[in-house]
Amino acid sequence: MVEVVLDVQNLTKIYGKVKRVDNVSFQVYAGEVFGFLGPNGAGKTTTIRMISGLATMSSGEIFIGGHSVKKNFKKAVSCLGGIIENPEMYKYMSGYDNMKYYASLYDGITDEDIWEVVKLVKMENRIHEKVKKYSLGMRQRVGIAQSLLHHPRILILDEPTNGLDPAGIHEMRDFLKMLAHERGYSVFISSHILTEMQLLCDRVGIIANGKLLAVKSMDEWTEVLDGSVNLKMNVTDGAKAKELIEEEFKVDVAVNKSLINFTVRSELVQEISTLLARSGIAVLSMYTGEKSLEDTFLELTSSAGTAVK
């Protein structure tokens, strides 16, 4: 049976008369990397702030490790670790001294506990150097080590690869997968970097305009198992092509002037081209490929609207 570590139920946040988060529900399981994906202003940060206890809920409920954030806040947040934005450390101190200071904020954390997480993030050879000498990736690792000191059940990271070079992104990706798949942590990642989320996450929830559009596994999002392809066509009449294809093949078509974008079974591509030609619509260019998370994201957020005021 899958263990639920984070359970968000009908979460809503209202500022004035505007719903920043609108009846959002999802679960995060033990041992998985869960991606929370959405455009800027979609409600990602507001949701994270409510999960972390940094903002109150207008309605709904959040359970962390089985504990209600409303009814048992201290126990709930004790199951939570994370970095919101950049890791905060004293740059004139060593990484180890920062760890010692952070550990002093909790009861019962020993030197052995500190070294356990230092080794886990592979910083044992550099931990005694001053933080000002660290690369961003190294600071991220020490920040994550700090977050793991009190043995949380779930790690929440906001844009963990932001600012890293390609090598640092690759290392961080492998490290977070290891934490989830080998050490059993739940890893919750908020990001707008689509390609990185596709490489990193086991499941992804997409949010737009404060509404959670769907939560699916990566295979379900990319539809690589059912023979579907993502079809992009540059045509002479995008609006008419959309109308024809949706009526004939019962699929949703995104249109941007002359560019149409949709997903169909691969064997239908020729039929669609023939239908357009017979209707007097010329196909100027066409690209077919497996549907990516980016394709799905753009389709969903385009149809839902992305502007949150």
C-alpha positions as CSV (number, residue, x, y, z in Angstrom):
1,M,0.0,0.0,0.0
2,V,1.3,3.4,-1.0
3,E,2.0,5.7,2.0
4,V,0.7,9.2,1.8
5,V,3.1,11.7,3.3
6,L,1.5,15.0,2.2
7,D,-2.3,15.2,1.8
8,V,-3.7,18.5,0.5
9,Q,-7.5,18.6,0.7
10,N,-9.7,21.3,-1.0
11,L,-7.1,24.0,-0.3
12,T,-8.2,27.6,-1.0
13,K,-6.6,31.0,-0.4
14,I,-8.4,34.2,-0.9
15,Y,-6.8,37.6,-0.9
16,G,-9.5,40.3,-0.9
17,K,-11.9,39.0,-3.5
18,V,-9.3,37.1,-5.5
19,K,-8.8,33.3,-5.2
20,R,-5.1,32.8,-5.5
21,V,-5.5,29.0,-4.8
22,D,-8.9,27.5,-5.7
23,N,-10.0,24.2,-4.1
24,V,-6.7,22.4,-4.7
25,S,-6.3,18.7,-3.7
26,F,-3.4,16.3,-4.2
27,Q,-1.3,13.7,-2.4
28,V,2.4,13.1,-2.3
29,Y,3.7,9.6,-1.6
30,A,6.7,8.2,0.3
31,G,9.7,7.6,-2.0
32,E,8.6,9.7,-4.9
33,V,9.7,13.0,-6.6
34,F,6.5,15.0,-7.1
35,G,6.6,18.0,-9.4
36,F,4.4,21.1,-8.9
37,L,4.4,22.9,-12.2
38,G,2.8,26.1,-13.3
39,P,3.5,29.5,-14.9
40,N,4.4,32.5,-12.8
41,G,1.5,33.7,-10.8
42,A,-0.3,30.3,-11.0
43,G,-0.5,29.8,-7.3
44,K,2.5,27.6,-6.7
45,T,4.3,29.7,-4.1
46,T,1.0,30.5,-2.3
47,T,0.3,26.8,-2.0
48,I,3.8,26.1,-0.7
49,R,3.5,28.8,1.9
50,M,0.3,27.3,3.2
51,I,1.9,23.8,3.3
52,S,4.9,25.2,5.2
53,G,2.8,27.2,7.6
54,L,4.0,30.5,6.3
55,A,0.5,31.5,5.2
56,T,-3.0,30.7,6.6
57,M,-5.6,28.8,4.6
58,S,-8.9,30.4,3.8
59,S,-10.4,26.9,3.7
60,G,-9.4,23.3,3.3
61,E,-6.9,21.1,5.2
62,I,-3.3,19.9,5.0
63,F,-2.0,16.7,6.6
64,I,1.8,16.1,6.8
65,G,2.9,12.7,8.1
66,G,-0.7,12.2,9.1
67,H,-0.8,15.3,11.3
68,S,-3.2,18.2,10.6
69,V,-1.6,21.5,10.0
70,K,-4.6,23.2,11.6
71,K,-5.0,21.0,14.6
72,N,-1.5,19.9,15.3
73,F,0.8,22.4,13.7
74,K,4.0,21.6,15.6
75,K,3.9,17.9,14.8
76,A,2.9,18.5,11.2
77,V,5.7,20.9,10.4
78,S,8.2,18.7,12.2
79,C,7.7,16.3,9.3
80,L,8.7,19.0,6.8
81,G,12.0,20.2,5.6
82,G,12.8,22.4,2.7
83,I,14.3,25.4,0.9
84,I,12.1,28.2,-0.2
85,E,14.0,30.3,-2.7
86,N,17.7,30.3,-1.8
87,P,19.4,28.5,1.1
88,E,20.1,31.0,3.9
89,M,23.6,30.6,5.4
90,Y,26.3,32.8,7.0
91,K,28.9,33.2,4.2
92,Y,31.8,34.1,6.6
93,M,31.3,30.8,8.5
94,S,32.2,27.3,7.3
95,G,29.5,25.0,6.0
96,Y,30.0,22.9,9.2
97,D,29.6,25.8,11.5
98,N,26.4,26.8,9.7
99,M,25.2,23.2,10.2
100,K,26.1,23.4,13.9
101,Y,24.2,26.6,14.3
102,Y,21.2,25.3,12.5
103,A,21.3,22.1,14.6
104,S,21.2,24.2,17.8
105,L,17.7,25.3,16.9
106,Y,16.4,21.8,17.5
107,D,16.6,19.4,20.4
108,G,18.7,16.3,20.4
109,I,20.6,16.7,17.1
110,T,24.1,15.3,17.6
111,D,27.4,15.6,15.7
112,E,26.8,12.1,14.4
113,D,23.5,13.4,12.9
114,I,25.3,16.3,11.3
115,W,27.9,14.1,9.7
116,E,25.3,11.6,8.5
117,V,23.6,14.3,6.4
118,V,26.9,15.9,5.3
119,K,27.9,12.5,3.9
120,L,24.5,12.0,2.3
121,V,24.9,15.2,0.3
122,K,28.5,14.4,-0.5
123,M,30.0,17.5,1.1
124,E,32.4,15.8,3.7
125,N,35.5,17.0,1.8
126,R,34.4,20.6,1.6
127,I,32.2,21.1,4.7
128,H,34.9,22.9,6.7
129,E,35.5,25.6,4.0
130,K,33.8,29.0,4.3
131,V,30.5,29.2,2.5
132,K,31.6,32.2,0.5
133,K,33.9,29.8,-1.4
134,Y,31.1,27.5,-2.3
135,S,29.5,27.3,-5.7
136,L,25.7,27.7,-5.9
137,G,25.3,23.9,-6.2
138,M,27.4,23.3,-3.1
139,R,25.3,25.8,-1.2
140,Q,22.2,24.0,-2.3
141,R,23.6,20.7,-1.0
142,V,24.4,22.2,2.4
143,G,21.0,23.8,2.5
144,I,19.4,20.5,1.8
145,A,21.6,18.9,4.5
146,Q,20.3,21.5,7.0
147,S,16.7,20.6,5.9
148,L,17.3,16.9,6.6
149,L,18.9,17.3,10.0
150,H,15.6,16.8,12.0
151,H,14.7,13.8,9.8
152,P,11.6,15.1,8.0
153,R,9.3,13.0,6.0
154,I,9.0,15.3,3.1
155,L,11.5,17.8,1.5
156,I,10.0,20.8,-0.3
157,L,12.2,22.7,-2.7
158,D,11.3,25.7,-4.7
159,E,13.2,25.9,-8.0
160,P,16.2,23.7,-6.8
161,T,18.1,23.9,-10.0
162,N,17.7,27.6,-10.6
163,G,21.0,29.2,-11.4
164,L,22.9,26.0,-11.6
165,D,25.2,25.2,-14.6
166,P,24.4,22.1,-16.7
167,A,26.7,19.9,-14.6
168,G,25.2,21.2,-11.4
169,I,21.7,20.5,-12.7
170,H,22.6,16.9,-13.6
171,E,24.2,16.4,-10.1
172,M,21.2,17.9,-8.3
173,R,18.8,15.7,-10.4
174,D,20.6,12.5,-9.5
175,F,20.9,13.5,-5.9
176,L,17.2,14.3,-5.5
177,K,16.2,11.0,-7.2
178,M,18.5,9.2,-4.8
179,L,16.9,10.8,-1.8
180,A,13.5,9.7,-2.9
181,H,14.1,6.3,-4.5
182,E,16.9,5.0,-2.3
183,R,16.3,6.8,1.0
184,G,12.5,6.9,0.9
185,Y,12.0,10.7,1.3
186,S,9.1,12.4,-0.4
187,V,10.6,15.2,-2.5
188,F,8.2,18.0,-3.6
189,I,9.6,20.3,-6.2
190,S,8.0,23.5,-7.5
191,S,9.3,24.7,-10.8
192,H,8.5,26.2,-14.2
193,I,11.5,24.5,-16.0
194,L,9.6,22.0,-18.0
195,T,12.4,19.8,-19.4
196,E,14.0,19.4,-16.0
197,M,10.7,18.4,-14.4
198,Q,10.2,15.8,-17.1
199,L,13.6,14.2,-16.4
200,L,13.3,14.4,-12.6
201,C,9.8,13.7,-11.5
202,D,7.7,10.5,-11.0
203,R,4.4,12.4,-11.0
204,V,3.6,16.0,-11.9
205,G,0.7,18.3,-11.0
206,I,0.0,21.2,-13.2
207,I,-1.6,24.4,-11.7
208,A,-2.9,27.5,-13.6
209,N,-5.0,30.4,-12.4
210,G,-5.0,28.9,-8.9
211,K,-6.7,25.7,-10.1
212,L,-5.0,22.2,-10.2
213,L,-5.6,21.0,-13.7
214,A,-4.5,17.4,-13.2
215,V,-2.0,15.1,-11.5
216,K,-0.5,12.3,-13.5
217,S,2.6,10.1,-13.7
218,M,5.2,11.2,-16.2
219,D,4.2,8.3,-18.6
220,E,0.6,9.5,-18.5
221,W,1.6,13.1,-19.2
222,T,3.9,12.3,-22.1
223,E,1.6,9.5,-23.4
224,V,4.6,7.5,-24.7
225,L,2.8,4.1,-24.0
226,D,-0.2,4.4,-26.2
227,G,1.2,5.2,-29.6
228,S,0.1,8.8,-29.5
229,V,2.1,11.5,-31.2
230,N,2.1,15.3,-30.8
231,L,1.4,16.9,-34.1
232,K,2.3,20.5,-34.9
233,M,1.2,21.9,-38.2
234,N,1.6,25.3,-39.8
235,V,-1.5,25.7,-42.0
236,T,-3.1,28.4,-44.0
237,D,-6.2,28.7,-41.9
238,G,-5.6,27.7,-38.2
239,A,-9.1,28.4,-37.0
240,K,-10.8,26.4,-39.7
241,A,-8.3,23.5,-39.3
242,K,-9.0,23.4,-35.6
243,E,-12.8,23.2,-36.2
244,L,-12.5,20.5,-38.7
245,I,-10.1,18.3,-36.7
246,E,-12.0,18.6,-33.5
247,E,-15.3,17.7,-35.2
248,E,-14.0,14.8,-37.2
249,F,-11.4,13.2,-34.7
250,K,-12.8,14.3,-31.3
251,V,-9.5,15.7,-30.1
252,D,-8.6,19.1,-28.5
253,V,-6.6,21.4,-30.8
254,A,-4.6,24.4,-29.6
255,V,-4.3,27.1,-32.2
256,N,-2.1,30.2,-32.4
257,K,-2.8,32.0,-35.7
258,S,-1.6,29.5,-38.4
259,L,0.0,27.0,-35.9
260,I,-2.1,24.1,-34.6
261,N,-1.0,21.7,-32.0
262,F,-2.7,18.5,-30.8
263,T,-2.2,14.8,-29.9
264,V,-3.6,11.9,-31.9
265,R,-2.9,8.3,-32.6
266,S,0.0,8.0,-35.0
267,E,-2.1,6.2,-37.7
268,L,-4.4,9.2,-38.0
269,V,-1.8,11.6,-39.2
270,Q,-2.3,10.8,-42.9
271,E,-6.1,11.0,-42.5
272,I,-5.8,14.5,-41.0
273,S,-3.6,15.8,-43.7
274,T,-6.0,14.4,-46.3
275,L,-9.0,16.1,-44.6
276,L,-7.3,19.4,-44.5
277,A,-6.3,19.2,-48.2
278,R,-9.8,18.3,-49.3
279,S,-11.1,21.3,-47.3
280,G,-8.7,23.7,-49.1
281,I,-6.3,24.1,-46.2
282,A,-2.6,23.8,-47.1
283,V,-0.2,22.3,-44.6
284,L,2.9,24.5,-44.9
285,S,5.0,22.4,-42.4
286,M,4.4,19.6,-40.0
287,Y,6.3,18.0,-37.1
288,T,5.4,14.8,-35.3
289,G,6.9,13.5,-32.1
290,E,6.1,12.0,-28.7
291,K,4.1,14.3,-26.6
292,S,6.4,16.1,-24.1
293,L,5.5,17.6,-20.8
294,E,6.0,21.0,-22.4
295,D,3.4,20.3,-25.0
296,T,0.9,19.2,-22.4
297,F,1.7,22.2,-20.2
298,L,1.2,24.7,-23.0
299,E,-2.0,23.2,-24.1
300,L,-3.5,23.0,-20.6
301,T,-2.4,26.4,-19.4
302,S,-3.4,28.0,-22.7
303,S,-7.0,26.6,-22.5
304,A,-7.2,27.4,-18.7
305,G,-5.7,30.9,-19.0
306,T,-2.6,31.8,-17.1
307,A,-3.1,35.4,-15.8
308,V,-3.6,35.6,-12.0
309,K,-3.9,39.1,-10.9
